[in-house]
Amino acid sequence: MRGWPIVISGILALTCGLSIVSCTTTIKASTPAATQPRITFEGDTPPWAESASAVMAELEQWRGLGFKENLQVTFQPQDDPNLNGWYNSETKQLVVTTAGSDELGRGVLLHEMFHALQDQHFDLYNLHIQSQNTPDYDKAVTAVIEGEAMLAVSELLNYDFLAHAQLPPEGTISDQLFENIFLYGAGLKFIQAVREDGGWDAVDTVFAAPPQATTLILNPARYLAGERAIDPTEVPLNIDETLTSQTIRGEYAVRLLLARQPETRPLVDSIGNSYITDTLGMLTNKNGDIIHRWVIELNNTNNIESLATGFTTALATELEKQPVAETNNSSIILEW
């Protein structure tokens, strides 16, 4: 990402054309025709960009929100093969690259225009400022933003993104692929769950009180039940140890650790909705040695032994040394 722009990346293979979906949602904020926000273009503008005004109207109808400000779209050559376009919520820059098919371009334009619509109503930059110092919180907020935009793409372009948002069972994967599947796929499902529970008004409320942990994205029922954040769990200490710092890594980090290696990747799905919280503590003992102790708290003991083994396998590869694991009721304690 460039700074903190909202981007649509190379994971998307938008191969369908633009189609209009029947929608009975009423636009909450209409603007008189004489002062209705306009869209202008900069750069080498493709012929299909003439449909952009219709896309604006389509997005307004689908979401029930009106654009408040004019949009300027910059078309430019692609300089990053994984980046087809972006919207920067700080500078309000909206860019679509001219690589790829017309269908891809239309999809990217719709996605980034929707981010502009979100920003005009919910101040995306301020949301990021609130979450930027806590990685798991920031990842959850980004999933809300990207998930809603991908839902717009899926429903307005009749594009089944979730059919593509799957981890390959074999071979290596990049952290970027895992992140994209989470942001766009899990984020989309989270927004779907919220909308099904309370309509678009409930989705509006998410932006006012966003989930502060990725586990709430992966388990929307927890958010819908009123959870907004998770608390750290206790890191057990021996008599000669001192806790110097502690951090919640979050369910996203837990799943990513297992997903990186093919031999532990099947365990990602076995986590299900069992994750409660986690805490990575840094300790020192009387000799001045630094110890890492990571406690992962689950809500049941199903698969707990296989998960503990999987975590030690995954950590051993990353740390290049063998961590120690033990289980205590429904918690896994890892140490290195």
C-alpha positions in Angstrom: 0.0 0.0 0.0 1.1 3.6 -0.6 0.9 5.3 2.8 -2.6 4.1 3.8 -4.5 4.2 0.5 -7.3 1.7 0.1 -6.3 -0.5 -2.8 -7.7 -3.2 -5.0 -4.9 -5.6 -5.7 -3.8 -8.2 -8.2 -5.7 -11.0 -6.3 -8.8 -9.8 -8.2 -9.5 -11.4 -11.6 -12.5 -9.4 -12.6 -13.6 -10.9 -15.8 -17.3 -10.0 -15.9 -18.9 -6.9 -17.4 -20.7 -4.1 -15.6 -24.3 -5.1 -14.8 -27.0 -3.2 -13.1 -28.7 -4.9 -10.1 -32.3 -4.1 -9.2 -32.3 -2.4 -5.8 -35.1 -0.9 -3.8 -32.9 0.9 -1.3 -33.7 4.6 -0.9 -30.8 7.1 -1.1 -30.5 8.7 2.3 -29.0 12.0 1.1 -30.1 13.2 -2.3 -28.7 16.3 -3.9 -30.5 18.6 -6.3 -29.6 17.9 -9.9 -28.1 21.4 -10.4 -25.5 20.8 -7.7 -25.1 17.1 -7.9 -21.5 16.0 -7.5 -19.6 15.5 -10.8 -16.8 13.2 -11.8 -13.8 14.5 -13.9 -10.9 12.7 -15.4 -7.2 13.2 -15.7 -4.7 11.3 -17.8 -5.2 9.0 -20.7 -8.9 8.4 -20.2 -10.3 5.1 -21.7 -13.6 5.2 -23.6 -15.4 3.1 -21.0 -14.9 5.9 -18.4 -18.0 7.6 -19.9 -20.0 5.2 -17.8 -18.5 6.5 -14.6 -21.5 8.8 -13.8 -23.8 5.8 -14.1 -21.6 3.9 -11.8 -21.8 6.7 -9.2 -25.6 6.6 -9.4 -25.5 2.8 -9.1 -23.4 2.9 -6.0 -25.6 5.5 -4.4 -28.7 3.4 -5.1 -27.1 0.1 -3.9 -25.7 1.6 -0.6 -28.4 4.2 0.1 -25.9 7.0 0.5 -25.2 9.9 -1.9 -21.9 11.3 -2.9 -21.3 14.7 -1.2 -18.3 15.9 -3.1 -16.9 15.9 -6.7 -14.6 13.1 -7.7 -11.5 13.3 -9.9 -10.2 10.0 -11.3 -6.6 9.8 -12.5 -5.8 7.2 -15.2 -2.2 6.2 -15.4 0.0 3.4 -16.6 0.5 0.5 -14.2 3.9 0.6 -12.5 3.2 -2.3 -10.0 1.8 -5.5 -11.5 0.0 -6.2 -8.2 -1.8 -2.8 -8.0 -4.6 -1.9 -10.4 -5.9 1.1 -8.6 -6.2 2.9 -5.3 -8.0 5.5 -3.3 -6.0 7.5 -0.7 -8.2 8.7 2.1 -5.7 11.4 3.2 -5.2 13.1 -0.1 -8.5 12.0 -1.7 -6.5 10.8 -4.8 -8.4 8.1 -6.8 -6.2 6.3 -9.3 -7.1 3.6 -11.9 -4.3 2.0 -13.9 -4.8 1.5 -17.7 -3.4 -2.1 -17.7 -5.8 -5.0 -18.2 -9.1 -5.4 -19.8 -12.0 -2.9 -19.9 -13.9 -5.2 -17.6 -11.1 -5.1 -15.0 -10.9 -1.4 -15.3 -14.6 -0.9 -14.7 -14.4 -3.2 -11.6 -11.4 -1.3 -10.2 -13.2 2.0 -10.9 -16.3 0.8 -9.1 -14.3 -0.4 -6.1 -12.2 2.7 -5.7 -15.2 5.0 -6.2 -17.0 3.1 -3.5 -14.1 3.9 -1.1 -14.6 7.5 -1.9 -18.2 7.2 -1.0 -17.3 5.5 2.2 -14.8 8.3 3.0 -17.3 11.1 2.4 -19.6 9.6 5.0 -17.3 7.8 7.5 -13.9 9.6 7.4 -11.7 6.6 6.6 -8.5 8.5 7.4 -9.6 9.2 10.9 -10.6 5.6 11.4 -7.0 4.6 10.5 -5.6 7.2 12.8 -7.5 5.7 15.7 -6.3 2.2 14.9 -2.8 2.6 13.5 -0.9 1.9 16.7 -2.5 -1.5 17.2 -1.9 -3.9 14.3 -4.7 -6.3 15.0 -7.2 -3.4 15.4 -5.9 -1.7 12.2 -6.3 -5.0 10.3 -9.9 -5.3 11.5 -10.8 -1.7 10.5 -9.2 -2.3 7.0 -11.3 -5.5 6.6 -14.5 -3.6 7.3 -13.6 -1.0 4.7 -12.4 -3.5 2.0 -15.1 -6.0 2.8 -17.9 -3.6 2.1 -16.2 -2.4 -1.1 -15.8 -6.0 -2.2 -19.4 -6.7 -1.4 -20.3 -3.8 -3.8 -18.2 -5.3 -6.5 -19.6 -8.8 -5.9 -23.2 -7.7 -6.0 -23.1 -5.0 -8.7 -20.8 -6.9 -11.0 -22.2 -10.3 -10.2 -18.7 -11.4 -9.3 -18.3 -14.3 -6.9 -15.1 -13.2 -5.1 -15.5 -15.8 -2.3 -15.1 -18.6 -4.9 -11.6 -17.3 -5.4 -10.7 -16.4 -1.8 -9.3 -19.8 -0.8 -5.9 -20.8 0.5 -4.2 -23.3 -1.8 -3.8 -26.6 0.0 -0.2 -27.1 -1.2 2.8 -25.0 -2.0 4.0 -21.7 -0.5 1.8 -18.7 -0.1 2.8 -15.1 0.4 1.7 -13.0 3.4 0.1 -10.6 0.9 -2.2 -13.4 -0.5 -3.2 -14.3 3.0 -3.9 -10.7 3.8 -6.0 -10.2 0.7 -8.1 -13.2 1.4 -8.7 -11.9 4.9 -9.4 -8.3 4.0 -11.6 -8.9 1.0 -13.0 -12.3 1.9 -13.5 -12.3 5.6 -14.3 -8.6 5.5 -17.0 -9.2 2.9 -18.6 -12.0 5.0 -18.5 -9.8 8.1 -20.4 -7.0 6.3 -22.8 -9.5 5.0 -23.5 -10.8 8.5 -24.0 -7.3 9.9 -26.3 -6.3 7.0 -28.4 -9.4 7.4 -28.7 -8.7 11.1 -29.7 -5.1 11.0 -29.6 -3.7 7.5 -27.5 -0.8 6.2 -28.2 1.1 9.4 -26.2 -1.6 11.3 -23.4 -1.3 8.8 -23.3 2.5 9.4 -22.9 1.8 13.1 -19.9 -0.4 12.4 -18.0 2.6 11.1 -19.0 4.5 14.3 -17.9 1.6 16.6 -15.6 -0.6 14.5 -14.3 -4.0 15.7 -11.0 -3.6 17.4 -9.8 -7.2 16.8 -9.5 -9.5 13.8 -11.3 -12.3 15.7 -14.5 -10.2 15.6 -14.2 -10.0 11.8 -13.7 -13.8 11.6 -16.5 -14.4 14.0 -19.2 -11.8 13.3 -21.5 -13.3 16.0 -19.2 -12.0 18.7 -19.4 -8.4 17.3 -23.2 -8.7 16.9 -23.4 -9.9 20.5 -21.8 -6.6 21.6 -18.0 -7.3 21.7 -15.9 -4.5 20.3 -12.4 -5.5 21.6 -10.7 -8.4 23.3 -8.7 -8.3 26.6 -5.3 -9.9 27.1 -5.1 -13.2 28.9 -2.8 -13.8 31.8 0.8 -14.8 31.1 1.9 -17.2 33.9 5.2 -16.3 35.6 7.7 -18.4 37.6 8.9 -17.0 40.9 12.1 -15.5 39.5 10.5 -14.0 36.3 9.4 -10.4 35.5 6.9 -9.5 32.8 8.5 -6.6 30.8 5.8 -6.3 28.0 2.8 -8.0 26.6 1.0 -7.8 23.3 -2.2 -9.3 21.8 -1.1 -10.8 18.5 -4.7 -11.5 17.4 -6.4 -14.3 15.5 -5.2 -13.1 12.2 -1.6 -13.5 13.3 -2.4 -16.9 14.8 -3.9 -18.1 11.5 -1.2 -16.6 9.4 1.5 -18.5 11.4 -0.2 -21.8 10.6 -1.0 -20.9 6.9 2.6 -20.1 5.9 3.6 -23.8 5.7 1.7 -26.5 3.8 2.1 -29.0 6.6 0.3 -26.8 9.2 -2.1 -25.0 6.8 -5.0 -27.5 7.3 -5.0 -26.5 11.0 -6.2 -23.0 10.0 -9.7 -24.2 9.4 -9.7 -26.4 12.6 -9.5 -23.2 14.7 -13.1 -22.5 13.7 -14.6 -20.1 16.2 -12.6 -21.4 19.1 -10.2 -18.5 19.5 -10.9 -16.2 22.4 -7.7 -14.2 22.9 -4.0 -14.4 23.1 -1.1 -12.6 24.7 2.6 -12.7 23.9 4.6 -11.8 26.9 8.3 -10.9 27.1 9.9 -11.9 30.4 13.3 -11.7 32.0 14.6 -14.1 34.7 17.0 -13.6 37.5 19.9 -14.3 35.1 18.8 -11.5 32.7 17.7 -14.0 30.1 14.9 -12.9 27.7 12.0 -15.3 27.4 9.0 -15.2 25.1 5.8 -16.8 26.4 2.8 -16.8 24.2 -0.6 -17.9 25.6 -3.4 -18.7 23.1 -6.8 -19.1 24.8 -9.4 -21.2 23.2 -13.0 -21.9 24.2 -12.7 -25.7 24.0 -10.1 -28.5 23.9 -11.1 -29.8 20.5 -7.9 -30.3 18.4 -5.9 -28.6 21.1 -3.0 -31.1 21.0 -2.8 -31.0 17.2 -2.9 -27.2 17.3 -0.1 -27.1 19.9 2.0 -29.3 17.7 1.3 -27.2 14.6 2.3 -24.0 16.4 5.6 -25.5 17.5 6.3 -26.7 14.0 5.4 -23.3 12.4 7.4 -21.4 15.0 10.4 -23.7 14.8 10.7 -22.8 11.1 10.4 -19.1 11.7 12.6 -18.9 14.8 15.1 -21.5 13.6 14.9 -23.1 17.0 12.5 -25.4 18.7 9.9 -23.8 21.0 8.3 -25.6 23.9 4.6 -26.1 24.0 2.2 -27.2 26.7 -1.6 -27.2 27.1 -3.4 -26.0 30.2 -7.1 -26.7 30.1 -8.2 -24.9 26.9 -5.0 -22.8 26.5 -1.8 -23.4 24.6 1.4 -22.0 26.1 4.3 -21.6 23.7 7.8 -20.6 25.0 11.1 -19.8 23.4 
